[in-house]
Amino acid sequence: MLLISCLLFLEKLMTLKLRPAVLQDAPVLTDILHRSKASWGYPADKMAEFRKHWHVSENKIASMTVLVAEKADVPCAFLSATPKDGETLLVDDLFVDPSVQRQGNGALLLARAEDIARSHRLTRLYLESDLHAEGFYQAHGFKTFSHKPSEMVLGKELPLMEKQLPPSVHALHSFDVKVDREQSWDFETLNAAAIDRHWKKVMSAKNQLWNGRNLMLVEHQFENGALTGTCRETSFSSFLAWRDWGAVDITSHNLIGSAVLVSADGALLYGVMSGHTANAGKIYPPGGNVDPDDVRSDGSVDLKAAIYRELLEETGLQRNDVNEGALLIAFDGPRISVAQIFEVPLEAEPLSQKIMQHSLGSEEQELSGVRIIREKADLHDPMIVSYAREIGMHWFDQRAD
């Protein structure tokens, strides 16, 4: 019994999670702020002044996006960010407890800062770096463009740094993604017991979910319109824990096949996910995770087959019902969507009715509705996921050209 308890404790220590901050986090986040700052070795009198004037307030938590990283359910790092102007996200705080520094927590929070920026359709990150952290930010793509006097060290200057975010959507000309059948997904292996507990908790609320098999993209490259990469097979419960805990393994990505429907009268049609699904209420093109059924005998992933499978399952439309348009790829933080544009020779309203007739008659009933998108303004609904919004914006821009 003691051995089992020790193993559970060690496993729990390895489980890293991200969550939004709550007002009650203010004191513990302030403590992380102070101890992290002190770890740079600033003079005692300067640290006393810093502790007096710098705190994480409840007002900051309420007014900004504040993310907390936890290990063993104890906060160990945090990020605060807020839009600064029409193109810039201000990264106001990024502090890591000294006991868990150099373990990837800062990199994880910076990656999620980029997600926050994309959710606001912002293209630039801005921050004022600590004197000692400039190299860390440079390693993650930031550049120093100016300086300001340091309050901690007389005569020194703080780096003012920025990072420009690349476009999210690109034309996809080729893809070569293979499955590594020799190794399991590290996240699943390291967090098995915590994943099982999370799945039981999820199933207590959504008992219609099925713990099938998915493919996680564990490494990839995208260059000159070509996607290459490697997937490993995992359970849906492991994927769901990874997603719900903030996609804490930033080396892995959720590879999604998307069928973007364009009606005869020029509208996009996105699905509204039913309440019993894992994405209840979310709005995005018919599609889903790539799974082992999409793997050819040689181990390569047939992304087109995955998209056509999702098209049939969610809409009832078959290959001869649609005409292929552009093939796109959308990068959305932990998600990568390979999106096939399909032109359908039906106007939006009858096409929507046809899709819903199929969904309501299916066993899964994945869709609770269809969202008809006729202009860019229709893409501002916060329930439309970021990659779906960017694909829509890209499509309208291309059509205008």
Buried (B, 14 or more C-beta within 10 A) or exposed (E): EEEEEEEEEEBBEEBBBBBEBEEEBBEBBBBBBBBBBBBBEBEEEBBEBBBEEEBBEBEBBEEBBBBBBBBBEEBBBBBBBBBBEEBBBBBBBBBBBBEBBEBBBBEBBBBBBBBBBBBBBBBBBBBBBBBEBBEBBBEBBBEBEEBEEBEBBEEEEBBBBBBEBEEBBBEBEEBEBBBBEEEBBBBBEBBBBBBBBBBEEBEEEEEEBEBEBBBBBBEBEBEEEEBBBBBBBBBBBBBBBBBBBBBBBBEBBBBBBBBBBBBEEEBBBBBBBBEBBBBEEBBBBBBBBBBBEBBEEEEBBBBBBBBBBBBBBBBBBEEEBBEEBEBBBBBBBBBBBBBBBBBBEBBBEEBBEBBBEBBEEEEEBBBBBBBBBEEBEBBEEEBBBBBBBBBBBBBBEBEEE
